[in-house]
Amino acid sequence: PYLSLLEIFLAMLRSCYNLFAWKDPYLSFWFVLVLVIFRVISEFFPWQIFFGLLGAYLIGPQNYFLRLWRENKSKNVFEGPSAKLKLTTQKVTNYLAGIKSERSFQGHHRYPDRQPSTETRNNK
């Protein structure tokens, strides 16, 4: 089985060599003719419009509608029967986060039970 695969690979390699070395003029002629036709077509092909439409298809309007759907879905979370409890829990969480952030800005003291003095060194 390996020798048959190797034989196929060597036949392809030999035909590529014959194609590019012009040892097979018939195959080389048709290969060059096809390349010239592709080049002429690609020069006049509207690439900007093609890639614009391709980008609109792959990346385009479905993402806008997907975003609208997700926003509506997230808004509907708080409209259920337990909406009041969810909103209250969210308010408490925000309040506790605010207290925690206020405490972190009071300064670092050696004795946390004592309040920092408001007097400066010159006033003592």
N, CA, C and O atoms as a MOPAC input file, in Angstrom:
PM7 MOZYME 1SCF
protein

 N      0.81700 1    -1.21200 1     0.00000 1
 C      0.00000 1     0.00000 1     0.00000 1
 C      0.85900 1     1.27500 1     0.00000 1
 O      0.49500 1     2.27100 1    -0.62500 1
 N      2.00100 1     1.23600 1     0.70500 1
 C      2.83700 1     2.43500 1     0.75700 1
 C      3.49000 1     2.70700 1    -0.58900 1
 O      3.66000 1     3.86000 1    -0.98500 1
 N      3.85400 1     1.64500 1    -1.28600 1
 C      4.49800 1     1.82700 1    -2.58000 1
 C      3.53500 1     2.39800 1    -3.61500 1
 O      3.94300 1     3.17800 1    -4.47600 1
 N      2.26100 1     2.01500 1    -3.53800 1
 C      1.28900 1     2.57800 1    -4.48400 1
 C      1.06000 1     4.06500 1    -4.20300 1
 O      0.89000 1     4.84900 1    -5.13600 1
 N      1.05200 1     4.46400 1    -2.91000 1
 C      0.94000 1     5.89100 1    -2.57600 1
 C      2.16700 1     6.65600 1    -3.05100 1
 O      2.05500 1     7.76800 1    -3.56800 1
 N      3.32600 1     6.05900 1    -2.87500 1
 C      4.56300 1     6.68300 1    -3.31700 1
 C      4.59500 1     6.79900 1    -4.84700 1
 O      5.11200 1     7.77500 1    -5.38900 1
 N      4.03800 1     5.79500 1    -5.53500 1
 C      3.99800 1     5.83000 1    -6.99200 1
 C      3.09700 1     6.96700 1    -7.48700 1
 O      3.42700 1     7.65200 1    -8.45500 1
 N      1.95500 1     7.16000 1    -6.81500 1
 C      1.05100 1     8.25500 1    -7.19200 1
 C      1.72700 1     9.59900 1    -6.94700 1
 O      1.64800 1    10.49600 1    -7.78700 1
 N      2.39600 1     9.74400 1    -5.79600 1
 C      3.08300 1    10.99400 1    -5.47500 1
 C      4.18800 1    11.28700 1    -6.49100 1
 O      4.33800 1    12.42800 1    -6.92700 1
 N      4.94900 1    10.28500 1    -6.86400 1
 C      6.03000 1    10.49000 1    -7.83900 1
 C      5.48600 1    10.82800 1    -9.22200 1
 O      6.10300 1    11.60000 1    -9.95600 1
 N      4.32700 1    10.25700 1    -9.59000 1
 C      3.72500 1    10.58700 1   -10.88500 1
 C      3.26300 1    12.04200 1   -10.91100 1
 O      3.42400 1    12.73400 1   -11.91600 1
 N      2.69200 1    12.49800 1    -9.80500 1
 C      2.27200 1    13.90700 1    -9.72700 1
 C      3.49000 1    14.82700 1    -9.76000 1
 O      3.47000 1    15.85600 1   -10.43500 1
 N      4.53800 1    14.46900 1    -9.04300 1
 C      5.75800 1    15.26800 1    -9.02500 1
 C      6.38800 1    15.32800 1   -10.41900 1
 O      6.85100 1    16.38800 1   -10.84000 1
 N      6.40800 1    14.21400 1   -11.13000 1
 C      6.96100 1    14.15400 1   -12.47800 1
 C      6.13300 1    15.00700 1   -13.44800 1
 O      6.69300 1    15.69200 1   -14.30500 1
 N      4.80500 1    14.96400 1   -13.31300 1
 C      3.97400 1    15.76800 1   -14.22000 1
 C      4.12400 1    17.25600 1   -13.92000 1
 O      4.07800 1    18.07000 1   -14.84300 1
 N      4.30500 1    17.63900 1   -12.63700 1
 C      4.54600 1    19.05100 1   -12.31400 1
 C      5.88500 1    19.50400 1   -12.89400 1
 O      5.98700 1    20.61000 1   -13.42600 1
 N      6.89400 1    18.67200 1   -12.79600 1
 C      8.19300 1    19.01800 1   -13.36500 1
 C      8.07200 1    19.19300 1   -14.88100 1
 O      8.61000 1    20.14600 1   -15.44400 1
 N      7.37300 1    18.28000 1   -15.53100 1
 C      7.20300 1    18.37500 1   -16.98200 1
 C      6.40000 1    19.60800 1   -17.37400 1
 O      6.65700 1    20.20300 1   -18.42000 1
 N      5.43800 1    19.99800 1   -16.55800 1
 C      4.61800 1    21.17500 1   -16.83600 1
 C      5.45100 1    22.44200 1   -16.76800 1
 O      5.39600 1    23.26700 1   -17.68000 1
 N      6.22900 1    22.61200 1   -15.69000 1
 C      6.96700 1    23.86200 1   -15.49800 1
 C      8.28500 1    23.90500 1   -16.27800 1
 O      8.83500 1    24.98500 1   -16.48900 1
 N      8.78800 1    22.77100 1   -16.70000 1
 C     10.01200 1    22.75000 1   -17.50200 1
 C      9.69500 1    22.71300 1   -18.99700 1
 O     10.61800 1    22.57900 1   -19.80100 1
 N      8.44100 1    22.82400 1   -19.39700 1
 C      7.97100 1    22.80300 1   -20.76900 1
 C      8.38300 1    21.51400 1   -21.48700 1
 O      8.61800 1    21.52300 1   -22.69500 1
 N      8.46700 1    20.43100 1   -20.75800 1
 C      8.77000 1    19.14300 1   -21.39400 1
 C      7.51900 1    18.52600 1   -22.00300 1
 O      7.59700 1    17.67500 1   -22.88900 1
 N      6.34900 1    18.97600 1   -21.50500 1
 C      5.06300 1    18.53900 1   -22.06400 1
 C      4.39900 1    19.78600 1   -22.64400 1
 O      3.67200 1    20.48100 1   -21.93400 1
 N      4.64000 1    20.08300 1   -23.93400 1
 C      4.16200 1    21.35600 1   -24.49400 1
 C      2.64400 1    21.49100 1   -24.52800 1
 O      2.12600 1    22.59700 1   -24.37700 1
 N      1.93600 1    20.41300 1   -24.71800 1
 C      0.47300 1    20.48600 1   -24.78100 1
 C     -0.09100 1    20.92100 1   -23.42900 1
 O     -0.88900 1    21.85500 1   -23.35300 1
 N      0.32800 1    20.24100 1   -22.37200 1
 C     -0.15200 1    20.58700 1   -21.03300 1
 C      0.31800 1    21.97500 1   -20.60800 1
 O     -0.43500 1    22.70500 1   -19.96300 1
 N      1.52700 1    22.34700 1   -20.95000 1
 C      2.06000 1    23.66200 1   -20.58800 1
 C      1.28700 1    24.77000 1   -21.29400 1
 O      1.02300 1    25.81200 1   -20.69400 1
 N      0.91900 1    24.56400 1   -22.56000 1
 C      0.15100 1    25.56700 1   -23.29500 1
 C     -1.19200 1    25.82300 1   -22.61900 1
 O     -1.56100 1    26.97600 1   -22.39500 1
 N     -1.91800 1    24.77200 1   -22.29500 1
 C     -3.23600 1    24.95200 1   -21.69400 1
 C     -3.12800 1    25.55600 1   -20.28600 1
 O     -3.98800 1    26.33300 1   -19.87100 1
 N     -2.08500 1    25.20000 1   -19.57100 1
 C     -1.88200 1    25.77200 1   -18.24200 1
 C     -1.64700 1    27.28700 1   -18.32600 1
 O     -2.23700 1    28.04900 1   -17.56100 1
 N     -0.79500 1    27.71400 1   -19.24300 1
 C     -0.51200 1    29.14200 1   -19.41100 1
 C     -1.74900 1    29.87300 1   -19.91400 1
 O     -2.01900 1    30.99200 1   -19.47700 1
 N     -2.50400 1    29.26800 1   -20.82100 1
 C     -3.72000 1    29.89600 1   -21.32800 1
 C     -4.73700 1    30.11300 1   -20.20800 1
 O     -5.35100 1    31.17700 1   -20.12900 1
 N     -4.91700 1    29.13200 1   -19.36000 1
 C     -5.84400 1    29.26500 1   -18.22500 1
 C     -5.36000 1    30.35800 1   -17.27000 1
 O     -6.16800 1    31.13100 1   -16.75600 1
 N     -4.04300 1    30.42700 1   -17.02900 1
 C     -3.51300 1    31.47900 1   -16.15100 1
 C     -3.75400 1    32.87500 1   -16.72400 1
 O     -4.09400 1    33.79800 1   -15.98400 1
 N     -3.57900 1    33.03300 1   -18.03600 1
 C     -3.81600 1    34.33800 1   -18.67100 1
 C     -5.29000 1    34.71800 1   -18.57800 1
 O     -5.61400 1    35.87200 1   -18.30000 1
 N     -6.17000 1    33.77400 1   -18.80400 1
 C     -7.61300 1    34.05500 1   -18.70900 1
 C     -7.98400 1    34.45800 1   -17.28700 1
 O     -8.73200 1    35.41500 1   -17.08800 1
 N     -7.46700 1    33.73600 1   -16.29900 1
 C     -7.74600 1    34.10000 1   -14.89900 1
 C     -7.20600 1    35.48900 1   -14.55700 1
 O     -7.83700 1    36.23600 1   -13.80800 1
 N     -6.04700 1    35.83000 1   -15.10200 1
 C     -5.47000 1    37.14400 1   -14.81800 1
 C     -6.34200 1    38.24600 1   -15.40200 1
 O     -6.60000 1    39.25100 1   -14.74000 1
 N     -6.79500 1    38.06700 1   -16.63500 1
 C     -7.63500 1    39.08100 1   -17.27600 1
 C     -8.95100 1    39.22300 1   -16.51900 1
 O     -9.41900 1    40.33800 1   -16.29200 1
 N     -9.54200 1    38.11500 1   -16.13200 1
 C    -10.80200 1    38.17400 1   -15.38100 1
 C    -10.58800 1    38.87100 1   -14.03300 1
 O    -11.41000 1    39.69200 1   -13.62300 1
 N     -9.50300 1    38.55200 1   -13.35300 1
 C     -9.27900 1    39.13500 1   -12.03300 1
 C     -8.95300 1    40.62100 1   -12.09600 1
 O     -9.16600 1    41.34000 1   -11.11900 1
 N     -8.43600 1    41.09600 1   -13.23900 1
 C     -8.18300 1    42.53900 1   -13.37100 1
 C     -9.48100 1    43.32600 1   -13.42300 1
 O     -9.55700 1    44.42200 1   -12.86800 1
 N    -10.49200 1    42.79500 1   -14.07100 1
 C    -11.74400 1    43.51900 1   -14.24800 1
 C    -12.83000 1    43.10600 1   -13.26800 1
 O    -13.93600 1    43.64600 1   -13.30100 1
 N    -12.53100 1    42.17800 1   -12.41900 1
 C    -13.51700 1    41.72100 1   -11.44300 1
 C    -13.68100 1    42.79200 1   -10.35600 1
 O    -12.68000 1    43.32800 1    -9.88100 1
 N    -14.90700 1    43.11500 1    -9.95400 1
 C    -15.11800 1    44.15200 1    -8.92700 1
 C    -14.83600 1    43.60700 1    -7.51700 1
 O    -15.75200 1    43.22400 1    -6.79000 1
 N    -13.55300 1    43.58100 1    -7.15200 1
 C    -13.15100 1    42.98400 1    -5.88100 1
 C    -13.72100 1    43.73800 1    -4.68800 1
 O    -14.10500 1    43.11700 1    -3.69700 1
 N    -13.78400 1    45.07200 1    -4.76300 1
 C    -14.27000 1    45.86600 1    -3.63900 1
 C    -15.73200 1    45.54900 1    -3.34100 1
 O    -16.11700 1    45.40100 1    -2.18100 1
 N    -16.52900 1    45.44900 1    -4.37200 1
 C    -17.94600 1    45.10400 1    -4.17600 1
 C    -18.06800 1    43.67300 1    -3.66300 1
 O    -18.86600 1    43.39200 1    -2.76900 1
 N    -17.27700 1    42.77500 1    -4.23200 1
 C    -17.33000 1    41.37200 1    -3.82100 1
 C    -17.00000 1    41.21300 1    -2.34200 1
 O    -17.74000 1    40.56500 1    -1.60200 1
 N    -15.87700 1    41.81000 1    -1.90900 1
 C    -15.50100 1    41.66900 1    -0.50000 1
 C    -16.42100 1    42.46700 1     0.41500 1
 O    -16.60700 1    42.08900 1     1.57200 1
 N    -16.99900 1    43.55800 1    -0.07300 1
 C    -17.98800 1    44.29000 1     0.70900 1
 C    -19.22000 1    43.44600 1     0.98700 1
 O    -19.71000 1    43.39400 1     2.11600 1
 N    -19.71900 1    42.78100 1    -0.05800 1
 C    -20.88100 1    41.90400 1     0.11900 1
 C    -20.53700 1    40.68200 1     0.96100 1
 O    -21.34500 1    40.23400 1     1.77400 1
 N    -19.33400 1    40.14500 1     0.76300 1
 C    -18.90200 1    39.00400 1     1.56800 1
 C    -18.79000 1    39.38700 1     3.04200 1
 O    -19.19700 1    38.62300 1     3.91700 1
 N    -18.24200 1    40.56000 1     3.31300 1
 C    -18.14800 1    41.03000 1     4.70200 1
 C    -19.51900 1    41.28800 1     5.29900 1
 O    -19.75400 1    40.97300 1     6.46600 1
 N    -20.42700 1    41.85700 1     4.51800 1
 C    -21.78600 1    42.08300 1     5.02400 1
 C    -22.48300 1    40.76500 1     5.31000 1
 O    -23.27400 1    40.66900 1     6.24900 1
 N    -22.19500 1    39.74800 1     4.50600 1
 C    -22.81200 1    38.44600 1     4.73300 1
 C    -22.22700 1    37.76000 1     5.96500 1
 O    -22.96600 1    37.19800 1     6.77300 1
 N    -20.91200 1    37.80500 1     6.10900 1
 C    -20.26000 1    37.07800 1     7.20800 1
 C    -20.32700 1    37.82500 1     8.53600 1
 O    -20.51100 1    37.19900 1     9.57900 1
 N    -20.18200 1    39.14000 1     8.52000 1
 C    -20.06300 1    39.90900 1     9.75600 1
 C    -21.26400 1    40.81400 1     9.97000 1
 O    -21.47400 1    41.30800 1    11.07800 1
 N    -22.03200 1    41.03200 1     8.95800 1
 C    -22.98400 1    42.11200 1     8.86900 1
 C    -24.22200 1    42.12800 1     9.71400 1
 O    -24.12800 1    42.00800 1    10.93600 1
 N    -25.37500 1    42.27000 1     9.11600 1
 C    -26.58900 1    42.68300 1     9.80300 1
 C    -27.10700 1    41.69400 1    10.84000 1
 O    -27.84700 1    42.09300 1    11.73900 1
 N    -26.74700 1    40.43300 1    10.74800 1
 C    -27.26400 1    39.49700 1    11.74400 1
 C    -26.72600 1    39.83400 1    13.12400 1
 O    -27.39200 1    39.56600 1    14.12400 1
 N    -25.53400 1    40.41800 1    13.20100 1
 C    -24.98500 1    40.78600 1    14.49700 1
 C    -25.76700 1    41.95300 1    15.11100 1
 O    -25.91800 1    42.01700 1    16.33100 1
 N    -26.26000 1    42.86600 1    14.28800 1
 C    -27.09100 1    43.95500 1    14.78100 1
 C    -28.38000 1    43.40400 1    15.38600 1
 O    -28.78300 1    43.82400 1    16.47100 1
 N    -29.02000 1    42.48100 1    14.70300 1
 C    -30.25200 1    41.90300 1    15.22400 1
 C    -29.98500 1    41.01300 1    16.44100 1
 O    -30.81300 1    40.94000 1    17.35000 1
 N    -28.85200 1    40.34700 1    16.46000 1
 C    -28.47400 1    39.54000 1    17.61800 1
 C    -28.26500 1    40.42300 1    18.84400 1
 O    -28.66700 1    40.04700 1    19.94500 1
 N    -27.64200 1    41.58900 1    18.67400 1
 C    -27.45000 1    42.51900 1    19.78800 1
 C    -28.78800 1    43.02900 1    20.30700 1
 O    -28.99000 1    43.10200 1    21.51900 1
 N    -29.70100 1    43.38000 1    19.41100 1
 C    -31.02400 1    43.83600 1    19.84200 1
 C    -31.75800 1    42.73800 1    20.60800 1
 O    -32.42000 1    43.01100 1    21.61000 1
 N    -31.64100 1    41.50200 1    20.13700 1
 C    -32.30600 1    40.38300 1    20.80700 1
 C    -31.73000 1    40.16400 1    22.19500 1
 O    -32.47600 1    39.92000 1    23.14300 1
 N    -30.40300 1    40.24700 1    22.32700 1
 C    -29.77900 1    40.06300 1    23.64200 1
 C    -30.12900 1    41.18700 1    24.59700 1
 O    -30.33200 1    40.93800 1    25.78500 1
 N    -30.20800 1    42.43500 1    24.10400 1
 C    -30.58700 1    43.54800 1    24.96600 1
 C    -32.01700 1    43.37800 1    25.47100 1
 O    -32.29300 1    43.61300 1    26.64800 1
 N    -32.92400 1    42.97000 1    24.58700 1
 C    -34.30900 1    42.73500 1    25.01600 1
 C    -34.39200 1    41.58500 1    25.99900 1
 O    -35.18900 1    41.61900 1    26.93700 1
 N    -33.57500 1    40.57000 1    25.79000 1
 C    -33.56100 1    39.41800 1    26.69000 1
 C    -33.07700 1    39.82200 1    28.08200 1
 O    -33.62900 1    39.37500 1    29.08700 1
 N    -32.03400 1    40.67900 1    28.14100 1
 C    -31.52200 1    41.10200 1    29.44200 1
 C    -32.50400 1    42.04500 1    30.14500 1
 O    -32.55300 1    42.06100 1    31.37500 1
 N    -33.28100 1    42.82700 1    29.40000 1
 C    -34.28200 1    43.70400 1    30.01700 1
 C    -35.43700 1    42.89100 1    30.59500 1
 O    -36.01300 1    43.27100 1    31.61400 1
 N    -35.77500 1    41.78100 1    29.95500 1
 C    -36.90200 1    40.96700 1    30.41200 1
 C    -36.58100 1    40.15600 1    31.65500 1
 O    -37.48400 1    39.55600 1    32.24000 1
 N    -35.32800 1    40.11900 1    32.07500 1
 C    -34.96200 1    39.35400 1    33.26800 1
 C    -35.62000 1    39.95100 1    34.50300 1
 O    -36.04100 1    39.21400 1    35.39500 1
 N    -35.71600 1    41.27700 1    34.56700 1
 C    -36.25500 1    41.94400 1    35.74500 1
 C    -37.76800 1    42.12600 1    35.69300 1
 O    -38.32600 1    42.78900 1    36.56800 1
 N    -38.44600 1    41.56400 1    34.70300 1
 C    -39.87900 1    41.73400 1    34.58300 1
 C    -40.66700 1    40.53800 1    35.10000 1
 O    -41.88900 1    40.50500 1    34.95300 1
 N    -40.00500 1    39.56000 1    35.69900 1
 C    -40.69400 1    38.38100 1    36.20100 1
 C    -41.34700 1    38.64500 1    37.54900 1
 O    -41.32100 1    39.77700 1    38.03300 1
 N    -41.94400 1    37.60300 1    38.17500 1
 C    -42.63400 1    37.78400 1    39.45600 1
 C    -41.68600 1    38.12800 1    40.60100 1
 O    -42.09800 1    38.75800 1    41.57500 1
 N    -40.43400 1    37.72600 1    40.49500 1
 C    -39.49200 1    38.03000 1    41.57300 1
 C    -38.63900 1    39.24300 1    41.22800 1
 O    -37.50800 1    39.36300 1    41.69900 1
 N    -39.18100 1    40.14600 1    40.40300 1
 C    -38.40300 1    41.30500 1    39.97100 1
 C    -38.07400 1    42.21000 1    41.15000 1
 O    -36.97600 1    42.76200 1    41.22300 1
 N    -39.03300 1    42.36600 1    42.08500 1
 C    -38.79400 1    43.24700 1    43.22600 1
 C    -37.66100 1    42.69700 1    44.08600 1
 O    -36.81200 1    43.45600 1    44.55300 1
 N    -37.64200 1    41.38400 1    44.29500 1
 C    -36.58900 1    40.77400 1    45.09000 1
 C    -35.23300 1    40.91000 1    44.39200 1
 O    -34.22500 1    41.17900 1    45.04600 1
 N    -35.20400 1    40.72500 1    43.07100 1
 C    -33.95200 1    40.85100 1    42.33600 1
 C    -33.42900 1    42.27500 1    42.38700 1
 O    -32.23400 1    42.49900 1    42.58000 1
 N    -34.33700 1    43.25100 1    42.21300 1
 C    -33.90900 1    44.64300 1    42.27200 1
 C    -33.43400 1    45.00500 1    43.66700 1
 O    -32.45400 1    45.73500 1    43.81300 1
 N    -34.11800 1    44.50300 1    44.70500 1
 C    -33.70600 1    44.77500 1    46.07500 1
 C    -32.34100 1    44.16100 1    46.34900 1
 O    -31.49000 1    44.79900 1    46.97000 1
 N    -32.12300 1    42.95000 1    45.90200 1
 C    -30.82900 1    42.29900 1    46.08500 1
 C    -29.73700 1    43.08200 1    45.37300 1
 O    -28.63000 1    43.22900 1    45.89100 1
 N    -30.05000 1    43.58200 1    44.19200 1
 C    -29.06600 1    44.36100 1    43.45400 1
 C    -28.76000 1    45.66800 1    44.18200 1
 O    -27.60400 1    46.08600 1    44.23500 1
 N    -29.78200 1    46.31800 1    44.74500 1
 C    -29.55100 1    47.55900 1    45.48000 1
 C    -28.69300 1    47.31700 1    46.71200 1
 O    -27.78400 1    48.09600 1    46.99700 1
 N    -28.97500 1    46.24000 1    47.44700 1
 C    -28.19600 1    45.92100 1    48.64900 1
 C    -26.74700 1    45.63700 1    48.26900 1
 O    -25.82300 1    46.09400 1    48.94200 1
 N    -26.55400 1    44.89300 1    47.20700 1
 C    -25.19900 1    44.57900 1    46.76100 1
 C    -24.44700 1    45.84900 1    46.38800 1
 O    -23.28100 1    46.00600 1    46.75000 1
 N    -25.10200 1    46.75500 1    45.66900 1
 C    -24.46600 1    48.01900 1    45.29700 1
 C    -24.15900 1    48.86000 1    46.53000 1
 O    -23.11000 1    49.50000 1    46.59500 1
 N    -25.07100 1    48.86500 1    47.51600 1
 C    -24.86400 1    49.63800 1    48.74300 1
 C    -23.66400 1    49.10500 1    49.51600 1
 O    -22.81600 1    49.87300 1    49.97100 1
 N    -23.59800 1    47.76500 1    49.66300 1
 C    -22.47700 1    47.16900 1    50.39000 1
 C    -21.15700 1    47.40200 1    49.64700 1
 O    -20.12000 1    47.60400 1    50.27800 1
 N    -21.19200 1    47.37400 1    48.34300 1
 C    -19.97700 1    47.64500 1    47.57700 1
 C    -19.53500 1    49.08500 1    47.78300 1
 O    -18.33700 1    49.36400 1    47.83600 1
 N    -20.48800 1    50.00100 1    47.89800 1
 C    -20.15800 1    51.40700 1    48.15100 1
 C    -19.53000 1    51.59400 1    49.51200 1
 O    -18.55500 1    52.33400 1    49.64400 1
 N    -20.07900 1    50.92400 1    50.55400 1
 C    -19.51300 1    51.02600 1    51.90400 1
 C    -18.09500 1    50.46100 1    51.90900 1
 O    -17.19300 1    51.04500 1    52.50900 1
 N    -17.90500 1    49.35200 1    51.25700 1
 C    -16.58500 1    48.73600 1    51.22100 1
 C    -15.58000 1    49.65600 1    50.53700 1
 O    -14.44100 1    49.77200 1    50.99100 1
 N    -15.99000 1    50.31500 1    49.44200 1
 C    -15.06600 1    51.20700 1    48.75400 1
 C    -14.78200 1    52.45200 1    49.58900 1
 O    -13.67000 1    52.97900 1    49.53100 1
 N    -15.76800 1    52.94600 1    50.37600 1
 C    -15.52700 1    54.09600 1    51.24900 1
 C    -14.53800 1    53.73900 1    52.33900 1
 O    -13.67300 1    54.54800 1    52.67400 1
 N    -14.64500 1    52.55500 1    52.89500 1
 C    -13.72000 1    52.12900 1    53.94700 1
 C    -12.30000 1    52.01100 1    53.42300 1
 O    -11.34600 1    52.30400 1    54.14300 1
 N    -12.15400 1    51.59300 1    52.20400 1
 C    -10.80700 1    51.40800 1    51.67000 1
 C    -10.10700 1    52.74100 1    51.45800 1
 O     -8.87900 1    52.78000 1    51.38900 1
 N    -10.87100 1    53.85400 1    51.35000 1
 C    -10.25700 1    55.15700 1    51.13800 1
 C    -10.05300 1    55.94100 1    52.42600 1
 O     -9.57600 1    57.07500 1    52.38000 1
 N    -10.40200 1    55.36800 1    53.57100 1
 C    -10.23000 1    56.11100 1    54.82600 1
 C     -8.77400 1    56.15000 1    55.25100 1
 O     -8.42900 1    56.96000 1    56.11100 1
 N     -7.95200 1    55.36900 1    54.73000 1
 C     -6.53800 1    55.38400 1    55.05900 1
 C     -6.16000 1    54.15000 1    55.84700 1
 O     -7.02200 1    53.46100 1    56.39100 1
 N     -4.90400 1    53.88100 1    55.90500 1
 C     -4.41000 1    52.73100 1    56.64200 1
 C     -3.89200 1    53.22000 1    57.99300 1
 O     -3.01000 1    54.07500 1    58.05400 1
 N     -4.43600 1    52.68200 1    59.05400 1
 C     -4.06300 1    53.10500 1    60.39400 1
 C     -3.46800 1    51.92900 1    61.14200 1
 O     -3.76500 1    50.76700 1    60.86800 1
 N     -2.62900 1    52.26700 1    62.08200 1
 C     -2.02800 1    51.21300 1    62.88100 1
 C     -3.06400 1    50.58600 1    63.78900 1
 O     -3.07100 1    49.37400 1    64.00300 1
 N     -3.94500 1    51.43200 1    64.32300 1
 C     -5.03000 1    50.95700 1    65.18300 1
 C     -6.34700 1    51.22900 1    64.46500 1
 O     -6.81400 1    52.36800 1    64.45900 1
 N     -6.95000 1    50.22500 1    63.86700 1
 C     -8.14800 1    50.48100 1    63.05800 1
 C     -9.35600 1    50.92700 1    63.86900 1
 O    -10.29300 1    51.49200 1    63.30300 1
 N     -9.36300 1    50.68300 1    65.20900 1
 C    -10.51000 1    51.09600 1    66.01200 1
 C    -10.52300 1    52.60400 1    66.22900 1
 O    -11.59100 1    53.18700 1    66.42000 1
 N     -9.36900 1    53.24000 1    66.20400 1
 C     -9.29600 1    54.68000 1    66.44100 1
 C     -9.63100 1    55.45000 1    65.18000 1
 O     -9.34300 1    55.01900 1    64.06300 1
 N    -10.23900 1    56.58300 1    65.38900 1
 C    -10.51700 1    57.47600 1    64.27000 1
 C     -9.27600 1    58.30900 1    63.98500 1
 O     -8.57700 1    58.67500 1    64.92900 1
 N     -8.97600 1    58.61800 1    62.76500 1
 C     -7.82600 1    59.46600 1    62.48300 1
 C     -8.07600 1    60.88200 1    62.98600 1
 O     -9.18100 1    61.40900 1    62.85500 1
 N     -7.05700 1    61.48700 1    63.55500 1
 C     -7.23200 1    62.83100 1    64.10200 1
 C     -7.29000 1    63.83800 1    62.97100 1
 O     -6.66300 1    63.65800 1    61.92700 1
 N     -8.04400 1    64.89300 1    63.18900 1
 C     -8.18600 1    65.93600 1    62.18500 1
 C     -7.16700 1    67.04300 1    62.40300 1
 O     -7.03600 1    67.94200 1    61.57200 1
 N     -6.43300 1    66.98100 1    63.53200 1
 C     -5.46000 1    68.03700 1    63.80400 1
 C     -4.18100 1    67.77100 1    63.01800 1
 O     -3.81400 1    66.62400 1    62.76400 1
 N     -3.52900 1    68.82900 1    62.65000 1
 C     -2.23000 1    68.70100 1    62.00400 1
 C     -1.14100 1    68.75100 1    63.05000 1
 O     -1.43500 1    69.02200 1    64.21400 1
 N      0.08800 1    68.50600 1    62.69100 1
 C      1.19700 1    68.51100 1    63.64300 1
 C      1.42700 1    69.89500 1    64.22600 1
 O      1.82400 1    70.01100 1    65.38500 1
 N      1.19800 1    70.91100 1    63.47800 1
 C      1.44400 1    72.27000 1    63.96000 1
 C      0.42200 1    72.68800 1    65.01200 1
 O      0.73300 1    73.51300 1    65.87100 1
 N     -0.77800 1    72.14400 1    64.96400 1
 C     -1.82500 1    72.51900 1    65.91400 1
 C     -1.70600 1    71.77800 1    67.23000 1
 O     -2.37400 1    72.17400 1    68.18500 1
 N     -0.91400 1    70.74700 1    67.34700 1
 C     -0.83400 1    69.96700 1    68.57700 1
 C     -0.07300 1    70.64400 1    69.65500 1
 O      0.07100 1    70.09500 1    70.74800 1

